[in-house]
Amino acid sequence: MTGLRIGMIGVGDRAKADDTCVVLCQTTGGKLIRIRLDFFSTRPENYLYAGLQGTKACYEAPRGPHDEHKVHVVGVTPPKEWQSLSDFAKYLPEAWRRVPESDLPTNFDSGSWLMLEDFARCILDDARPPTDIIDALNMTAPGLMSEVSIERGGAPVEVPEFRL
């Protein structure tokens, strides 16, 4: 097991097309992870929006056309302010730093071609890809198990952990 239990809330009579789903995940260490998914509401599409909150940093994706990726890092960013994610470009992998900004896609597919290039490079160099099949299974399992939770009326379920 991954040490992760999930339960679904807010799915109405079974994930209707206009519903928003919220997944609550609890780690074995007692940490709570909340994931909200909404592909179906009538508001403007924003498939790339994500927010991530940790104890020492947080990230917000752009919420609209004139917004930018931003972070707040405790001890780095001034208190109660956001900092542009581009200020942290030096931490990107070398391949991502070499690409001129004008060549980066700005749509839903942003960055996919760089991931495909990484994958092809791993095949040519006989190297382990950054995300392998085990990683992919472990990233997919919570979503699949959320369906089990829905079938059980939102009851928490254990999430399996895949290993080699």
C-alpha positions, 0 to 999 in steps of 0.5 A: 500500500502507498499509505494513502487512503482516499474518499470522494465527496461532492459527487452527487448521484454519481459524478454528473457532468456538472459536478465538481469532484473533491478527493480527500487523501490521507497519508500514513503520516496523517497529512491531508491532500485535497484534490478538486477536479472540475472539467464540466462547469460552465465557467471559462476553461482553464485546464492548466490551473493547479495550485499546490500548498506545502509547509514551506512553499506554494505554487499557483498556475495562471488563473487567466490570460494575463496571469503568470505562474507564481510561487511563494517560498518561505525565507525567499519570497517576501512575506504575503507576496507572490514571486514569478516562477520564472525567477526560479528558471535556473532550477529547470533541467538543462533541456528546458533552459535551452529552449527559447521562450518563443518556441514553448507552446502556450496551450494545453500541450505545453511541454509535452514535446520536451517529455517525448524528447526525454523519452526518446533519449532514454530509449536511445541511451538505454536509460531509465525514463524520468517517469517509468511504468511503475511511477505511472501506475502509482500516479494513476491508482488514486484516480482509479480508486476514487471510482471505488470510493464513489461506488461505496458512497464516498467511503475511504479506500486504500490505494495500492502501491506498485513496485518492481 
